[in-house]
């Protein structure tokens, strides 16, 4: 895919602290609802725009990092992620801060199947996962590394299967995937494949932690097209009981916001009917009650950096693609 070089300046600020805990940021988390819809972000101050509307269905957030880097709405659950090996330092304190503040899930590495992402072999990723993430299985539900939708050998779901084969004692509760493409039908096909992959490992939860249209790589290109896509995609995702959580790319200006305010795309995302979402996820969410004093919500934002100052994450479709949210140290 075309290189995704556009990064918000605020993301750069967030990246500098993403591996460090902010002990005051998560102090008031409460359980909001068993809703699937989350906010991916790299500027925490913008997340509240997706919850200001009383009809909003956005209930959780993440930023590709291990700490909030700001303040979340009091009823929004932050989900920490260990992006990659460059964030091992500081991980323990950051994730324990998040868990003690109410997080009930932990996300694994970001696009390790790509050289532009966390860039790990499946076997190496399994070793790191068991060392750094599995020890928290008694405190949270653990989600696999998030892979791209690439269909190339050794990437995407193929990489994920190898990882799961190597990580059989990792206590993973859900599989995470990313998708970027051109139609709702393509999204349905890929997510259905992810659900089938999860079933092979007796896992009932799939997290779609990034998704969007290829045409919107550098910002929404045609709002009406994206709104139509969301209306159909969200209805379908909410109807799939195996899809536990998802996050559209993403809570930022030129995407779901314009000049810091929700635009038509953001409005479609946060307000679309999701009555089936609550019922279809309640069973999987309830099984995590022992995992935490937590809230079940999700949100999307990337506040992680890549393994080097020049690397960037990838749009998911090919090994040369660069993620919708480039790793923040790249700029």
C-alpha positions in Angstrom: 0.0 0.0 0.0 0.9 3.6 -0.3 3.2 4.8 2.5 1.1 6.3 5.4 3.4 9.2 6.4 0.8 11.6 7.9 1.2 11.7 11.7 -0.4 14.1 14.1 2.0 16.3 15.9 0.2 15.4 19.1 1.0 11.8 18.5 4.7 12.6 18.7 4.2 14.1 22.1 2.3 11.1 23.3 4.9 8.7 22.0 7.6 10.1 24.1 5.8 8.9 27.3 3.9 5.9 26.0 6.1 3.4 27.9 5.8 5.2 31.2 2.9 4.9 33.6 0.6 7.9 34.4 -0.7 6.9 37.7 -3.4 9.6 37.9 -4.8 9.0 34.4 -7.0 6.0 35.1 -8.2 6.8 38.6 -11.9 6.9 38.0 -12.6 4.0 35.7 -16.1 2.5 36.1 -17.9 -0.2 34.1 -19.8 1.6 31.3 -21.5 -1.2 29.4 -20.7 -4.4 27.5 -20.4 -2.5 24.2 -17.9 -3.5 21.5 -17.1 -0.1 20.1 -13.8 1.5 21.0 -11.7 4.6 20.3 -8.2 4.3 18.9 -6.3 7.5 19.6 -2.9 9.2 20.0 -4.3 12.4 21.6 -6.2 11.5 24.8 -7.8 14.9 24.9 -9.8 14.1 21.8 -11.4 10.9 23.1 -14.1 12.7 25.1 -15.5 14.0 21.9 -16.7 10.5 21.1 -18.5 10.3 24.5 -20.1 13.7 24.7 -23.3 12.6 22.9 -25.6 10.7 25.2 -26.3 8.3 22.4 -22.6 7.4 22.1 -21.8 3.7 22.1 -18.0 4.1 22.4 -16.9 2.5 25.7 -13.2 1.6 25.6 -10.0 3.0 24.2 -6.4 2.2 23.4 -3.4 4.1 22.0 -1.0 1.4 20.9 0.8 2.1 24.2 1.0 0.9 27.8 -0.3 4.0 29.5 -3.1 6.5 28.8 -0.9 9.6 28.1 -3.6 11.9 29.4 -7.0 11.6 30.9 -9.9 9.3 29.8 -13.6 10.0 30.4 -14.4 8.5 33.8 -16.6 5.7 32.3 -14.1 4.7 29.5 -11.9 1.7 29.9 -8.3 2.0 28.7 -6.7 -1.2 27.4 -2.9 -1.2 27.5 -0.8 -2.7 24.8 2.8 -3.9 24.7 3.6 -2.7 21.2 6.9 -4.4 20.7 10.3 -5.2 22.1 11.3 -1.5 22.2 8.8 -1.1 25.0 9.9 -3.8 27.4 11.5 -1.2 29.6 8.9 0.4 31.8 6.2 -2.2 30.8 5.8 -3.8 34.2 5.1 -0.6 36.1 2.9 0.8 33.3 0.7 -2.3 32.9 0.3 -2.8 36.7 -0.8 0.8 36.9 -3.4 0.2 34.2 -4.6 -3.0 35.8 -4.9 -1.4 39.3 -6.8 1.4 37.7 -9.5 -0.8 36.1 -8.1 -2.2 32.9 -9.4 -5.8 32.4 -7.6 -6.7 29.1 -4.1 -6.6 27.8 -3.3 -6.3 24.1 -0.3 -8.1 22.5 2.2 -6.8 20.0 1.3 -4.5 17.1 1.6 -6.0 13.6 4.5 -8.3 14.4 4.0 -10.0 11.0 5.3 -6.8 9.3 8.8 -5.3 9.1 7.1 -1.9 9.5 5.4 -3.1 12.7 6.7 -4.9 15.8 8.5 -7.2 13.3 9.0 -10.6 15.1 9.0 -14.2 14.1 6.1 -16.1 15.5 8.3 -18.1 17.7 10.1 -15.1 19.1 6.8 -13.3 19.7 5.6 -16.4 21.6 8.6 -16.3 23.9 8.2 -12.6 24.6 4.5 -12.9 25.1 4.9 -15.7 27.7 7.6 -13.7 29.5 6.0 -10.2 29.5 2.2 -10.7 29.2 1.2 -14.2 30.3 2.1 -13.5 34.0 -0.9 -11.2 34.1 -3.4 -13.8 33.1 -4.8 -13.9 36.6 -5.5 -10.2 36.5 -6.8 -9.6 33.0 -7.9 -11.4 29.9 -5.1 -11.6 27.4 -5.4 -10.7 23.7 -3.1 -12.0 21.0 -0.7 -9.8 19.0 -2.7 -7.9 16.3 -1.9 -9.1 12.8 -2.6 -7.5 9.4 -5.1 -8.8 6.9 -2.2 -9.8 4.5 -2.8 -13.1 2.8 0.9 -13.6 2.0 2.6 -16.6 3.5 4.1 -15.9 6.9 1.9 -12.9 7.4 -1.6 -12.1 8.6 -3.6 -15.1 9.9 -0.9 -17.4 8.7 1.6 -15.8 11.1 -1.0 -15.8 13.8 -1.6 -19.5 13.5 2.1 -20.1 13.9 2.2 -17.9 16.9 -0.7 -19.7 18.6 0.9 -23.1 17.9 4.1 -21.8 19.7 2.2 -20.1 22.5 -0.1 -22.9 23.7 0.6 -22.1 27.4 0.2 -18.3 27.0 -3.4 -18.2 28.4 -4.7 -16.2 25.5 -8.5 -15.4 25.6 -8.9 -13.5 22.3 -7.4 -13.0 18.9 -6.7 -9.5 17.5 -6.6 -8.5 13.8 -6.4 -5.4 11.6 -8.2 -4.9 8.3 -7.9 -2.3 5.6 -9.7 -2.8 2.3 -12.3 -1.5 -0.2 -15.7 -3.0 0.7 -17.8 -4.3 3.5 -17.9 -7.7 1.8 -14.1 -7.9 2.0 -14.3 -7.0 5.7 -16.8 -9.7 6.3 -14.7 -12.3 4.5 -11.6 -11.5 6.5 -13.3 -11.2 9.9 -15.1 -14.5 9.3 -11.7 -16.1 8.5 -10.4 -14.7 11.8 -13.4 -16.1 13.7 -12.7 -19.5 12.1 -9.0 -19.2 13.1 -10.0 -18.4 16.7 -12.3 -21.4 16.8 -9.4 -23.7 15.8 -7.8 -22.8 19.2 -11.1 -22.9 21.2 -11.1 -19.1 21.4 -14.5 -17.3 21.2 -13.4 -13.7 21.0 -12.0 -11.7 18.1 -10.9 -8.1 18.4 -10.7 -5.9 15.3 -8.5 -3.3 16.7 -7.9 -1.3 13.5 -10.1 -1.2 10.4 -10.8 1.3 7.7 -11.1 1.9 3.9 -7.9 2.0 1.8 -9.2 5.3 0.3 -9.1 6.9 3.8 -5.4 6.1 4.4 -4.4 9.8 4.8 -7.7 11.0 6.1 -11.3 10.5 5.0 -11.5 11.1 1.3 -15.3 11.1 0.9 -17.4 11.3 4.0 -20.6 10.0 2.5 -18.8 6.9 1.3 -17.2 6.3 4.6 -20.5 6.9 6.5 -22.2 4.3 4.3 -19.4 1.9 4.9 -19.7 2.3 8.6 -23.5 2.0 8.7 -23.3 -1.4 7.0 -20.0 -2.6 8.7 -21.0 -1.7 12.2 -24.4 -3.4 11.9 -22.7 -6.6 10.7 -19.9 -6.5 13.4 -22.4 -5.9 16.1 -24.4 -9.0 14.9 -21.4 -11.3 15.2 -21.2 -12.7 18.7 -17.6 -13.7 18.3 -16.5 -10.1 17.6 -15.9 -8.9 21.1 -14.6 -5.5 20.4 -13.5 -3.3 17.5 -12.0 0.1 16.8 -12.4 2.1 13.6 -9.3 4.0 12.5 -9.4 6.5 14.2 -10.2 9.3 16.8 -8.3 12.2 15.2 -8.7 15.2 13.0 -9.3 14.4 9.3 -10.7 11.0 10.3 -13.6 11.0 12.8 -13.0 14.6 13.8 -12.7 18.0 12.1 -11.0 20.8 14.0 -11.4 18.8 17.2 -15.2 18.2 16.8 -17.0 15.1 15.7 -17.8 15.1 12.0 -20.3 13.0 10.1 -17.9 10.0 10.1 -17.4 10.2 13.9 -21.1 10.7 14.4 -21.9 7.6 12.4 -19.3 5.6 14.4 -20.4 6.7 17.9 -24.1 6.8 17.4 -25.0 3.9 15.0 -27.4 1.5 16.5 -25.7 -1.3 18.4 -28.4 -2.9 20.3 -27.2 -6.3 19.2 -23.7 -5.4 20.4 -24.6 -5.3 24.0 -26.4 -8.6 24.0 -23.9 -10.5 21.8 -20.9 -9.5 23.9 -22.4 -9.8 27.4 -21.6 -13.5 27.7 -18.0 -13.1 26.7 -17.6 -10.0 28.9 -19.1 -11.6 31.9 -16.5 -14.3 31.9 -13.9 -11.7 32.6 -15.4 -10.5 35.9 -12.8 -12.4 37.9 -10.1 -10.6 35.9 -10.8 -7.2 37.3 -12.2 -4.3 39.0 -12.6 -3.1 35.5 -14.8 -1.6 32.9 -15.5 -3.2 29.6 -15.0 -0.5 27.0 -12.7 0.2 24.2 -11.3 3.0 22.2 -8.7 3.4 19.5 -5.6 5.4 19.4 -2.0 4.8 18.7 0.6 6.3 21.0 3.3 3.8 20.5 6.6 4.2 18.7 8.4 1.8 16.4 11.5 -0.1 17.1 13.7 2.5 15.4 13.4 6.2 14.7 12.6 5.6 11.1 10.2 2.7 11.3 6.4 2.9 10.9 3.5 0.6 11.4 1.6 -0.7 8.4 -1.7 -0.6 6.6 -2.5 -4.3 6.6 -2.7 -5.5 3.1 1.0 -6.3 2.1 4.4 -6.8 3.5 5.4 -3.4 2.1 2.4 -1.6 3.5 2.8 1.0 6.2 0.2 1.0 9.0 -2.6 3.4 9.2 -0.9 4.6 12.4 2.8 4.9 11.8 4.9 4.4 14.8 5.2 7.7 16.4 9.0 8.0 16.7 9.2 7.9 13.0 8.8 11.6 12.6 
